[in-house]
């Protein structure tokens, strides 16, 4: 998604997710998922939850961020570098 379509909050989210992918997702996990050694990466999902990166479109009172679909798409694009399996899990 072109950054010109994103609000400042959505751009910050995009950078936050990019940093999460680089720093918190080990390449060994991606390889294990590809080799079907890991069916469901609980630690990965837990890390996303602890950073409040799940349920972005849910209202804040339900634990989400109350963001529009464009914010979620920006996050999905950043997670997409990990491969389709990780992206599908996220979305």
N, C-alpha and C positions, 0 to 999 in steps of 0.2 A: 504494500500500500504506500502510496506517495505520502511523504511527510506533510505536504501542504494540505492534505485532507484531514490531518490530525490536529486536535487541540493541544495546547501546551501540556495538559495533564496526560493525554494519551501518548505524547512524545516521551514524557518522563517514564511512563509505564513501559514503553517499548525499550528504553535504555535499562530499566530495572530488570526486565525479563532477559535481555541480552546478557547483562552481568550475571544473572542467576545461571543461565545456560553455561557460560564460560567458567564460572567459579564453583558451582554446586553440582554439576552433572558430570561424573567421571566418564571418560571415554570407554572404560571397561564395562560400564552399565549398558551403554549403547551396543557394544559388541556382544554382550551376553544376551541382550534382547534380540539382536539379529540372529544369533545362534540358537534361539529359543531355549536358552538355559534359564532365563527368567521370564515367567509368564506375566506377572504383575509386579511392578517395582514399587512396593509399598513405601520404601524410604524416599523415593523420588516424589511420589504423591504427597507424602508427609511433609517433605521440604517445601513443596509448592504451597501447601496449606499453611505452614508456619510463616511463610512470607506473604500471606494473604493474596496469593496469585490464582486462587481457584474461585469460581463463582463471581467473576468480575462484574457481570451484569445484574447480579442479585442486589437488592436494595441494601444500603449500609446497615439498617436495623436487623437484617438477616445475616450479617457477616460478610456481605459482598462489598463492592466499591461503588455500586450504582452507576456503572459506566455504560455508554451506548455500545452497540455492536462493533463500531469502528475500533474501540479500545481492545475488545476481545480479539478481533482479527489481527491487530498489530501484535498482540501477544502470541497468537497462534503462528504468525509468520516467523517470529523470533525463535520459537520452539521448533519450528519446521526444519531448522538446520540439523536437528538431532535425528531426523528421519520420520517416516510416516507413522511408525508404530508409536513413538513418543508423542507425536502430534495428535494422533487419534485418542490416545489416553487422556491427553490434556483437554481436548475439546469435548 
